Each structure stands twice: as structure tokens, then as C-alpha cells.
């Protein structure tokens, strides 16, 4: 028995692809567990993990590294808000909106969903949120509801002051928001995952599928398909838009939201709360990424009083959020011509290029951002995902190791 045996056990337990999850990171976690178990030989630890469910669960806990923050990929929440205001409330005001967040990690995503729903005009009685993760430690942290500043990488100053209180331990989420989320321990790659639960109208499943082996990914997608009601919304990670496509889904035309809508079969009736939906047996096919690029706008008129640099970058972000990607690109490039050392601008430019499928230009922008600021976590993460998509697993692994060495890991440990 060897480290490959342990990797196989992790793959069976959680569907983890060791190549994508970071072999060296997994090896470090194994070494830590061996020290804590007073074992010096990998063969002895392999036998222990194979024989002990408790030790395997403990190893899983150490391998799972949360990488999440409040309102990550803000446009996903903007699209959710749009769905609530334009579709759900006008048509289903008296129904309960059901939302699933899986994996929910340390809670930032489901709590962001709860805040977004309240801000969109729903009352707590009008929705229910189930949040699921394989990690007990992550769920315990989520239920505590206390967060470090790194959990607010997407600036939300108004919401942060409204829904959080600064304490010596960190930012404490209001109990009224904590009570809106139901946390469960579960494993999306298990065939019976949430088997008896009624369907959901919205599912968030972001940045999990890319770490799974093919068989686990197929099972996870089948579970999501079973749990999502017809015409429901499925939010995925930015790289997962390009990795999977089920023929019963169509990409949502909302740049940077990374969402699909499940098509309603022509003969399908309205879903009842107890109706079961058949598992999709369709093959996962490489999709054509959605492109929503308007024609180039006319050159901006010269201004005698240009906006301050910070305002220009904020404007570029807003333009990108509104889908005006050419104008956002133009403003980013103008900003960089005056401020060529801005890692933030290169990161935003890379995200815009990635949204329109220009992966080469996106990678170049992220590389520049990381060169200018080695701790630019957003650029490091996107760069790792791009390398994984391109098959450069070694390069992606090195980038993920850099991510794990960032200061926030010592803050949250």
C-alpha cells in the first residue's frame, strides 16, 4: 500500500482527482496526519486509512481547503436578483422559493444568497435555503457565522455594515440571517444524495466539478439535474461553463453570471413538491461558451477633466457587470496606459477576456497581475483554472500551492 492507495480512497470517498486537487498538497496533508498518528511509514498509514472510516473522514477534512468569499462572482447574485424581481415575484408570489447551495463550504455563499433574496424584496417566509458540504469543520465554521476580512474580497461596504457586526473575533453575521440557512452534511457525488428532497428552483454548485474525476463529475451532474426543477437556474463556476453542457440546459444570457437554465420539456406539467425527476443519461459534451459581445463603440470623446484613476477602474467593473464588455476593455486599457503597474486592472481585464472566450489574452493579463502582485489571489485562481483547462496540470498545481501559502490560510486556521 502507498500514497496512490490513499489517493484512490479519497477518489472513492469524494470523487477527488488528485492531479487537479494538487498531489503535493495532498501529500503534505498525509504527512501531517502521519505525524499526528505517530506513524513514520506510508504503508502503515495507508492500512490505517483503509481500515478506519474515522481516519479517512479526518483526512478528507484536512484535504478540503475552503476557497470562497461573500458575493463571489457578483453577477451571479445580480442575475438571481433579476430572476426574483422579473420572474419569481410576478408569477409565484405565494409559493416558496427553494434554493440549494452545494458545496457551501464555510457559509459565505448561502449567506450571500440569503442577503440577496432579502435585498430583492423577498421575506424570510417566502424562501428556504439548504446548504450542503462534505466537511464537518466547514459546516461548524459556517454555523458560527464569524468571518475574517479576507471573506469580503468582493467589496460590499453597505451590506457588510448592515448585516455584520465587528467583534474581537471577526465580523459576526446577524443571527436573523444565520437562521435563514439550513446546513447539512452531504456528498454530491453519492448516487443517493438528497434523494428524497423535492426539487429546487435555483441551485448554486460552483467550483466543485472541476476537481472531480469524470465518473464523479457525471454522478454529480446527474444529481443536480434530478434536484433542479424544469426552468430552474443552475449557477456554476466560470471554468465549468466550458467543461460541461447538458443538452437539456441553455446558457443564461447574462455576462459573468455563469448560469444555465434547465429547459422545460414540451409535455412537462408544473412540478409538484413531491415529483421525482429522472436522472439525465446524456453524455457530457464540450459546450460552446456563450458570447455576448456588442459591436465596438465609437471612440470616447476627449475630456478636459478625466475621472480619477479609481473611478475609471470602478466604471470599467460596472460596464463589465452590465455586459458592455468592449467598453469595459477599452477603459481598462486606457487605465493601464496611465497606471501600468495596477494588478487589479490586469485582473479585471483578464476576467473580461475570459468571459468572451479569449483565454490566451486572459492568461496574459492574469500573468501580468501576478507578476505585479504575487498575492493577487483572484488572478492566481483564474490562472490556475485556465491552466487546468489547457491540460497544464503541473502549472496549475504550482499556482494552487502559491494560493495555499497566502496569508489568509494562517488567518483562518
C-alpha positions as CSV (number, residue, x, y, z in Angstrom):
1,X,0.0,0.0,0.0
2,X,1.2,3.5,-0.8
3,X,0.2,7.1,-1.3
4,X,-1.6,6.0,-4.5
5,X,-3.8,3.8,-2.4
6,X,-4.7,6.8,-0.2
7,X,-5.4,8.9,-3.3
8,X,-7.7,6.1,-4.6
9,X,-9.6,6.1,-1.3
10,X,-10.0,9.8,-1.5
11,X,-11.3,9.5,-5.0
12,X,-13.8,6.9,-4.0
13,X,-14.9,8.9,-1.0
14,X,-15.2,12.4,-2.5
15,X,-14.5,12.0,-6.2
16,X,-11.3,14.0,-6.0
17,X,-8.9,14.0,-8.9
18,X,-5.5,14.1,-7.3
19,X,-4.0,15.6,-10.4
20,X,-6.3,18.6,-10.2
21,X,-6.6,18.8,-6.4
22,X,-2.8,19.1,-6.1
23,X,-0.8,16.0,-5.4
24,X,1.8,17.8,-3.4
25,X,-0.8,19.5,-1.2
26,X,-2.4,16.1,-0.6
27,X,1.0,14.6,0.3
28,X,1.5,17.4,2.8
29,X,-1.9,16.6,4.5
30,X,-1.0,12.9,4.6
31,X,2.3,13.7,6.3
32,X,0.6,15.9,8.9
33,X,-1.9,13.1,9.7
34,X,1.0,10.6,9.9
35,X,2.7,12.8,12.5
36,X,-0.5,13.2,14.5
37,X,-1.0,9.4,14.4
38,X,2.7,8.8,15.4
39,X,3.3,6.8,12.2
40,X,6.5,7.0,10.1
41,X,5.8,4.6,7.3
42,X,3.3,5.5,4.5
43,X,2.3,1.8,4.3
44,X,1.2,1.8,7.9
45,X,-0.8,4.9,7.4
46,X,-2.3,3.5,4.2
47,X,-3.5,0.5,6.1
48,X,-5.0,2.7,8.8
49,X,-6.9,4.9,6.4
50,X,-8.2,1.8,4.6
51,X,-9.4,0.2,7.8
52,X,-10.7,3.3,9.7
53,X,-13.7,5.3,8.5
54,X,-12.9,7.9,11.2
55,X,-9.3,8.4,9.9
56,X,-10.5,8.7,6.3
57,X,-13.0,11.3,7.3
58,X,-10.3,13.2,9.2
59,X,-8.1,13.1,6.1
60,X,-10.9,14.3,4.0
61,X,-11.4,17.3,6.4
62,X,-7.7,18.2,6.0
63,X,-7.7,17.9,2.2
64,X,-10.8,20.1,1.8
65,X,-9.5,23.7,1.6
66,X,-12.2,26.4,1.5
67,X,-11.8,28.9,-1.2
68,X,-14.9,31.2,-1.0
69,X,-16.0,34.7,-0.1
70,X,-19.1,36.8,0.1
71,X,-20.7,37.7,-3.2
72,X,-18.0,35.9,-5.2
73,X,-18.8,36.4,-8.9
74,X,-21.1,39.2,-8.1
75,X,-23.0,38.9,-11.4
76,X,-24.4,35.5,-10.3
77,X,-26.2,37.3,-7.5
78,X,-27.3,40.1,-9.8
79,X,-28.8,37.5,-12.1
80,X,-30.5,35.9,-9.1
81,X,-31.9,39.3,-8.1
82,X,-33.2,39.8,-11.6
83,X,-34.8,36.4,-11.6
84,X,-36.6,37.2,-8.3
85,X,-37.9,40.6,-9.4
86,X,-38.8,39.9,-13.0
87,X,-39.9,36.2,-12.9
88,X,-40.5,34.8,-9.5
89,X,-42.4,37.5,-7.6
90,X,-44.7,38.4,-10.6
91,X,-45.6,34.8,-11.2
92,X,-45.1,32.9,-7.9
93,X,-45.6,35.4,-5.1
94,X,-47.4,32.9,-3.0
95,X,-45.0,30.0,-3.5
96,X,-41.9,29.2,-1.5
97,X,-38.7,29.6,-3.5
98,X,-36.3,26.7,-2.9
99,X,-32.5,27.2,-3.3
100,X,-29.7,24.7,-2.8
101,X,-26.0,25.7,-2.3
102,X,-23.6,22.8,-2.7
103,X,-20.8,22.7,-1.7
104,X,-21.5,25.5,0.7
105,X,-18.0,25.5,2.3
106,X,-17.8,27.9,5.3
107,X,-21.1,29.5,4.5
108,X,-20.2,32.7,2.6
109,X,-22.2,31.6,-0.5
110,X,-25.5,30.6,1.1
111,X,-25.5,33.6,3.4
112,X,-24.8,35.8,0.3
113,X,-27.8,34.2,-1.3
114,X,-30.0,34.9,1.8
115,X,-28.9,38.6,1.8
116,X,-29.5,38.9,-1.9
117,X,-33.0,37.5,-1.6
118,X,-33.9,39.9,1.2
119,X,-32.5,42.8,-0.8
120,X,-34.6,41.7,-3.8
121,X,-37.7,42.0,-1.8
122,X,-38.5,38.5,-0.5
123,X,-39.5,38.0,3.1
124,X,-37.9,35.1,5.1
125,X,-41.2,33.3,4.8
126,X,-41.0,33.3,1.0
127,X,-37.9,31.2,0.6
128,X,-35.8,28.3,2.0
129,X,-32.1,27.7,1.6
130,X,-30.4,24.3,2.0
131,X,-26.6,24.4,2.2
132,X,-24.6,21.2,2.0
133,X,-20.9,20.3,2.4
134,X,-18.9,17.2,2.9
135,X,-16.8,18.9,5.6
136,X,-18.0,19.0,9.2
137,X,-15.3,21.6,10.1
138,X,-16.5,23.9,7.3
139,X,-20.1,23.5,8.4
140,X,-19.2,24.3,12.0
141,X,-17.5,27.4,10.9
142,X,-20.5,28.3,8.7
143,X,-22.9,27.9,11.7
144,X,-20.6,30.2,13.8
145,X,-21.0,32.9,11.3
146,X,-17.8,34.8,12.2
147,X,-15.6,35.8,9.3
148,X,-12.2,37.4,8.7
149,X,-11.7,40.4,6.3
150,X,-10.5,38.0,3.6
151,X,-14.0,36.7,3.3
152,X,-15.0,40.2,1.9
153,X,-12.8,40.2,-1.1
154,X,-15.7,41.5,-3.2
155,X,-16.3,44.9,-1.6
156,X,-19.8,45.1,-0.1
157,X,-19.4,48.0,2.4
158,X,-23.2,48.8,2.7
159,X,-24.2,45.2,3.2
160,X,-21.3,44.5,5.5
161,X,-22.3,47.3,7.8
162,X,-26.0,46.3,7.6
163,X,-25.7,42.6,8.2
164,X,-22.5,42.1,10.2
165,X,-21.1,43.4,13.5
166,X,-17.4,43.8,14.0
167,X,-16.2,41.8,17.1
168,X,-12.8,40.9,18.5
169,X,-13.1,37.6,16.8
170,X,-14.1,39.0,13.4
171,X,-17.2,40.0,11.5
172,X,-20.3,38.4,13.2
173,X,-23.2,37.7,10.9
174,X,-26.6,38.8,12.3
175,X,-28.5,35.8,13.9
176,X,-31.5,36.7,11.7
177,X,-29.5,35.9,8.6
178,X,-27.9,32.8,10.1
179,X,-31.4,31.4,10.8
180,X,-32.3,31.6,7.1
181,X,-29.9,28.8,6.1
182,X,-30.3,25.1,6.8
183,X,-26.9,23.4,6.9
184,X,-26.5,19.7,6.1
185,X,-23.5,17.4,5.8
186,X,-23.6,15.5,2.5
187,X,-21.7,14.3,-0.5
188,X,-22.8,15.4,-4.0
189,X,-21.1,12.5,-5.7
190,X,-23.1,9.9,-3.9
191,X,-25.9,8.4,-6.0
192,X,-28.5,8.8,-3.2
193,X,-27.6,12.5,-2.5
194,X,-30.7,14.3,-1.2
195,X,-32.7,11.6,-3.0
196,X,-36.0,12.3,-1.1
197,X,-35.8,16.0,-1.3
198,X,-38.3,17.9,-3.5
199,X,-36.8,19.9,-6.5
200,X,-35.1,23.3,-6.2
201,X,-35.8,26.3,-8.3
202,X,-32.2,27.6,-8.0
203,X,-29.0,25.6,-7.4
204,X,-25.6,27.1,-6.8
205,X,-22.8,24.5,-7.5
206,X,-19.7,26.4,-8.2
207,X,-16.0,25.3,-8.5
208,X,-16.5,21.7,-7.4
209,X,-17.0,19.8,-10.7
210,X,-13.5,20.9,-12.0
211,X,-11.8,18.9,-9.2
212,X,-13.7,15.7,-9.8
213,X,-12.7,12.6,-11.8
214,X,-15.0,12.0,-14.8
215,X,-17.2,9.4,-13.2
216,X,-17.8,11.5,-10.1
217,X,-18.5,14.6,-12.2
218,X,-21.1,12.6,-14.2
219,X,-22.8,11.5,-11.0
220,X,-22.7,15.0,-9.5
221,X,-24.3,16.4,-12.7
222,X,-27.0,13.7,-12.7
223,X,-27.8,14.6,-9.1
224,X,-28.0,18.3,-9.9
225,X,-30.3,17.5,-12.8
226,X,-32.5,15.4,-10.6
227,X,-32.8,18.1,-8.0
228,X,-33.3,21.1,-10.3
229,X,-36.9,21.8,-11.4
230,X,-37.7,22.5,-15.0
231,X,-37.0,26.1,-15.9
232,X,-34.8,26.3,-12.8
233,X,-31.4,28.2,-12.7
234,X,-28.1,26.4,-12.2
235,X,-25.1,28.6,-11.3
236,X,-21.6,27.1,-11.8
237,X,-18.0,28.3,-11.7
238,X,-16.5,30.3,-14.5
239,X,-14.4,27.4,-15.8
240,X,-17.3,24.9,-15.5
241,X,-19.3,26.7,-18.2
242,X,-16.8,25.4,-20.7
243,X,-16.4,21.9,-19.1
244,X,-20.0,20.7,-19.1
245,X,-23.1,21.1,-21.1
246,X,-26.2,19.0,-20.8
247,X,-28.5,19.2,-23.8
248,X,-31.5,20.0,-21.6
249,X,-29.8,23.2,-20.5
250,X,-29.2,26.6,-22.2
251,X,-26.7,29.2,-21.1
252,X,-28.2,32.3,-19.5
253,X,-27.5,35.4,-21.5
254,X,-26.0,37.4,-18.6
255,X,-22.3,38.1,-18.8
256,X,-20.2,36.9,-15.9
257,X,-23.2,35.2,-14.2
258,X,-22.0,31.7,-15.3
259,X,-25.5,30.3,-15.2
260,X,-27.7,27.7,-17.1
261,X,-31.4,27.5,-17.3
262,X,-33.0,24.0,-17.3
263,X,-35.3,23.7,-20.3
264,X,-38.9,22.6,-19.7
265,X,-39.9,19.5,-21.7
266,X,-42.8,20.3,-24.1
267,X,-45.1,17.9,-22.3
268,X,-44.0,18.6,-18.8
269,X,-46.5,19.8,-16.3
270,X,-45.8,22.2,-13.5
271,X,-43.6,20.4,-10.9
272,X,-45.2,19.2,-7.7
273,X,-43.3,19.3,-4.5
274,X,-43.1,15.5,-4.3
275,X,-42.4,14.8,-8.0
276,X,-39.2,12.9,-8.8
277,X,-37.3,13.8,-12.0
278,X,-35.5,11.2,-14.0
279,X,-31.7,11.2,-13.9
280,X,-30.3,12.5,-17.2
281,X,-28.3,9.8,-19.0
282,X,-27.0,12.2,-21.7
283,X,-23.3,12.4,-22.3
284,X,-21.4,15.4,-21.1
285,X,-20.2,17.3,-24.2
286,X,-17.8,20.2,-24.5
287,X,-20.0,23.3,-24.8
288,X,-19.7,26.3,-26.9
289,X,-19.1,29.2,-24.5
290,X,-21.7,31.9,-24.5
291,X,-20.5,35.1,-26.1
292,X,-22.3,38.4,-25.6
293,X,-20.0,41.0,-27.2
294,X,-21.7,44.1,-28.5
295,X,-20.3,45.9,-31.5
296,X,-17.3,48.2,-30.8
297,X,-18.5,51.6,-29.6
298,X,-17.2,54.9,-31.1
299,X,-14.0,56.2,-29.5
300,X,-14.7,58.2,-26.4
301,X,-14.5,62.0,-26.7
302,X,-11.5,63.5,-25.1
303,X,-12.3,65.1,-21.7
304,X,-10.6,68.1,-20.3
305,X,-11.2,66.7,-16.8
306,X,-10.6,62.9,-16.8
307,X,-12.0,60.8,-14.0
308,X,-9.7,59.9,-11.1
309,X,-8.0,56.5,-11.7
310,X,-10.0,54.8,-9.0
311,X,-13.3,55.9,-10.6
312,X,-12.2,54.8,-14.0
313,X,-11.5,51.2,-12.8
314,X,-14.8,51.2,-10.9
315,X,-16.6,52.3,-14.0
316,X,-14.9,49.5,-16.0
317,X,-16.1,47.0,-13.5
318,X,-19.6,48.3,-13.7
319,X,-19.5,48.2,-17.5
320,X,-18.4,44.6,-17.4
321,X,-21.1,43.8,-14.9
322,X,-23.7,45.3,-17.3
323,X,-22.4,43.3,-20.2
324,X,-20.7,46.2,-22.0
325,X,-17.5,44.2,-22.4
326,X,-15.9,46.1,-25.3
327,X,-16.3,49.4,-23.4
328,X,-15.0,47.9,-20.2
329,X,-12.0,46.5,-22.1
330,X,-11.3,49.9,-23.6
331,X,-11.5,51.6,-20.3
332,X,-9.2,49.0,-18.7
333,X,-6.6,49.6,-21.4
334,X,-6.8,53.3,-21.0
335,X,-6.4,53.0,-17.3
336,X,-3.4,50.7,-17.8
337,X,-1.8,53.1,-20.2
338,X,-1.6,55.6,-17.3
339,X,-1.1,53.1,-14.5
340,X,0.8,50.2,-16.0
341,X,1.6,48.6,-12.5
342,X,-2.1,48.1,-11.5
343,X,-2.5,44.4,-10.7
344,X,-6.2,45.0,-10.1
345,X,-6.7,46.4,-13.6
346,X,-4.9,43.4,-15.2
347,X,-7.1,41.0,-13.2
348,X,-10.3,42.7,-14.3
349,X,-9.1,42.7,-17.9
350,X,-8.3,39.0,-17.7
351,X,-11.8,38.3,-16.4
352,X,-13.3,40.2,-19.3
353,X,-11.2,38.3,-21.8
354,X,-12.2,35.0,-20.1
355,X,-15.9,35.9,-20.3
356,X,-15.7,36.2,-24.1
357,X,-13.6,33.1,-24.6
358,X,-10.3,34.9,-25.3
359,X,-8.3,32.5,-23.0
360,X,-4.9,33.4,-24.3
361,X,-5.4,37.1,-23.7
362,X,-6.9,36.3,-20.3
363,X,-3.9,34.2,-19.3
364,X,-1.5,37.0,-20.4
365,X,-3.4,39.5,-18.3
366,X,-3.5,37.3,-15.2
367,X,0.2,36.6,-15.5
368,X,0.9,40.3,-15.5
369,X,-1.3,40.8,-12.5
370,X,0.5,38.1,-10.5
371,X,3.9,39.5,-11.6
372,X,2.9,42.9,-10.3
373,X,1.3,41.5,-7.1
374,X,2.3,37.9,-6.2
375,X,-0.5,37.9,-3.6
376,X,-3.2,38.7,-6.1
377,X,-5.4,35.7,-5.2
378,X,-8.1,36.3,-7.7
379,X,-5.6,36.3,-10.6
380,X,-3.8,33.2,-9.2
381,X,-7.1,31.3,-9.0
382,X,-8.2,32.2,-12.5
383,X,-4.8,31.4,-13.9
384,X,-4.8,28.0,-12.2
385,X,-8.2,27.2,-13.7
386,X,-7.1,28.3,-17.2
387,X,-4.0,26.0,-16.9
388,X,-6.2,23.1,-15.8
389,X,-8.5,23.6,-18.8
390,X,-5.4,23.7,-21.1
391,X,-4.1,20.4,-19.6
392,X,-1.2,22.0,-17.8
393,X,-1.8,20.2,-14.5
394,X,1.7,20.8,-13.2
395,X,1.5,24.5,-13.8
396,X,-2.0,24.6,-12.2
397,X,-0.7,22.7,-9.2
398,X,2.1,25.1,-8.6
399,X,-0.3,28.0,-8.7
400,X,-2.6,26.3,-6.2
401,X,0.3,25.8,-3.9
402,X,1.0,29.5,-4.0
403,X,-2.7,30.2,-3.2
404,X,-2.4,27.9,-0.2
405,X,0.6,29.9,1.1
406,X,-1.2,33.2,1.1
407,X,-1.7,34.9,4.5
408,X,-5.4,34.1,4.7
409,X,-4.8,30.5,5.4
410,X,-2.9,31.3,8.5
411,X,-5.7,33.7,9.5
412,X,-8.4,31.1,9.1
413,X,-6.6,28.1,10.6
